[in-house]
Amino acid sequence: MATTVSSALALDEVLFVVANDPWQKTSERVVTPAAVRLEMVQALVDDQENFTADDREIRRGGPTYTVDTLRELHAENLDCEIFLIVGADTASRIHTWHEYGQVLALSTLVVVNRTDASPQLAPEVAAARVEFVSMPAVDVSSTLIRDAVAAGTSIDAFTSQGVCSVIAAHRLYRKVNA
């Protein structure tokens, strides 16, 4: 997705910001520790030009709010246009984010549609700066990877060798025998 968007919009750099405490997920399930997620992202982008793993939210600590990160990025790069890349599924829920109005004011929302269906955006997004980027459907998700590892199935076709190595080294997502 990042490669497609970077090419389509001629982006100078893509930051993969690793959430410290992804507050909308931690109440639903156990989340892999932030340091390990950062290690996986670093392994993923290691040899990718213009892709950077960013640990600012981990260093900041506490719950992770995109609005705080956008404010920080604007303070660092006053003349830079910031694009927030999300999938269509996430864009449809953006109105549930902390200070979502400021998130939309501080960035151009890039909605990546991975299906043939038109994205359903919340009415709150109508006045925002939005770019749509389409890409072929890719049948890979973090859930699919976690489930495959738990089932003892290879994930080599779903992610980079570096990410596979991090998952193996930390023994992530394996079934725990009772």
C-alpha positions in Angstrom: 0.0 0.0 0.0 2.8 2.4 0.9 4.6 1.7 -2.3 1.5 2.3 -4.4 0.6 5.6 -2.6 4.2 6.9 -2.7 4.4 6.3 -6.4 0.8 7.7 -7.2 1.3 10.9 -5.2 5.1 11.3 -5.7 5.8 11.4 -2.0 9.3 12.4 -0.8 9.1 10.1 2.3 6.7 7.7 4.0 6.9 7.4 7.7 5.7 4.2 9.3 4.7 5.5 12.7 4.5 2.8 15.3 1.8 3.3 17.9 2.9 3.1 21.6 -0.6 2.2 22.9 -3.1 1.8 20.1 -6.0 2.7 22.3 -8.7 1.5 19.9 -7.2 -2.0 19.8 -5.9 -2.7 23.3 -9.4 -3.0 24.8 -10.3 -5.7 22.2 -7.2 -8.0 22.2 -3.7 -8.4 23.4 -1.3 -6.2 21.3 2.3 -7.1 20.6 4.6 -4.9 22.6 5.5 -1.6 20.9 9.2 -2.3 20.8 8.6 -5.6 19.0 6.2 -3.9 16.5 8.9 -1.3 15.9 11.4 -4.0 15.2 9.1 -5.6 12.7 8.5 -2.3 10.9 12.3 -1.6 10.8 12.8 -5.0 9.3 10.1 -4.3 6.7 11.4 -1.0 5.6 15.1 -1.7 6.0 16.0 -1.7 2.4 13.2 0.5 1.1 14.3 3.9 -0.2 12.2 6.8 1.3 10.5 4.5 3.8 11.3 5.2 7.5 10.3 3.4 10.7 9.3 6.2 13.2 9.3 5.6 16.9 8.1 9.1 18.1 4.8 7.7 19.6 6.7 5.1 21.5 9.2 7.7 22.9 6.2 9.9 23.8 4.6 7.1 25.8 1.0 6.7 26.9 -2.0 6.3 24.6 -1.3 7.0 20.9 -3.3 9.7 19.2 -2.6 10.6 15.6 -3.5 14.2 16.2 -0.5 14.6 18.6 1.8 13.1 16.0 0.5 15.3 13.2 1.0 18.4 15.5 4.5 17.3 16.2 5.3 16.7 12.5 3.9 20.1 11.6 6.1 21.7 14.3 9.2 20.0 12.8 8.3 20.6 9.1 6.4 23.9 8.8 6.4 23.9 5.0 5.6 20.2 4.5 2.3 18.8 3.4 1.4 15.8 5.4 -0.5 12.9 4.0 -2.2 10.4 6.3 -2.4 7.1 4.5 -5.3 4.8 5.6 -7.3 1.9 4.2 -10.9 2.5 3.2 -12.0 0.5 6.3 -10.1 2.8 8.6 -11.3 5.9 6.7 -14.9 4.9 7.4 -14.2 4.9 11.1 -12.1 8.1 11.3 -14.9 10.0 13.1 -14.2 7.7 16.1 -10.6 9.0 16.4 -9.5 11.4 19.2 -9.9 14.9 17.8 -10.6 13.6 14.3 -11.5 17.1 13.1 -8.0 18.3 13.8 -6.6 15.1 12.3 -8.4 16.0 9.1 -7.4 19.7 9.3 -3.7 18.8 9.8 -3.3 16.3 7.0 -4.5 15.3 3.6 -6.3 12.0 4.1 -5.2 9.4 1.6 -7.8 6.6 1.3 -6.6 3.4 -0.3 -9.3 1.3 -1.7 -8.4 -2.4 -1.9 -11.6 -3.7 -3.4 -13.8 -2.8 -6.3 -16.4 -1.2 -4.0 -16.4 2.5 -3.6 -15.2 3.5 -0.1 -17.9 4.5 2.3 -16.6 7.6 4.2 -18.1 9.2 7.2 -20.0 12.4 6.5 -17.5 14.2 8.7 -14.8 13.6 6.1 -16.8 15.3 3.3 -15.1 18.7 3.8 -11.6 17.3 4.3 -8.8 17.2 1.8 -9.0 13.6 0.5 -7.0 11.8 -2.1 -8.2 8.4 -3.3 -5.7 5.8 -4.5 -6.8 2.4 -5.8 -4.8 -0.7 -5.8 -5.4 -4.3 -6.6 -6.8 -6.3 -3.7 -4.1 -7.9 -1.6 -5.3 -10.7 0.6 -2.9 -10.1 3.5 -3.7 -8.7 6.9 -2.2 -8.8 10.4 -5.0 -11.2 11.5 -4.2 -13.5 8.6 -0.5 -13.5 9.6 -1.2 -14.1 13.3 -3.6 -16.9 12.4 -1.1 -18.6 10.0 1.7 -18.5 12.6 -0.7 -19.9 15.3 -1.6 -22.7 12.8 2.1 -23.4 12.1 1.7 -22.3 8.4 4.4 -20.5 6.6 4.0 -16.7 6.2 6.9 -16.3 3.7 4.4 -15.3 1.0 2.7 -12.7 3.2 5.6 -10.5 4.4 9.4 -9.9 4.1 12.0 -12.4 5.4 13.0 -9.8 7.9 9.6 -9.6 9.5 9.4 -13.4 9.4 12.7 -13.5 11.3 11.4 -11.1 14.0 8.2 -13.0 14.5 10.2 -16.3 14.8 12.8 -14.8 17.1 10.2 -13.4 19.5 8.0 -16.6 19.1 5.0 -14.3 18.4 1.5 -15.5 17.7 2.1 -19.2 18.5 -0.6 -21.2 20.2 0.0 -21.7 23.9 -0.6 -25.3 24.9 -2.8 -25.6 28.0 
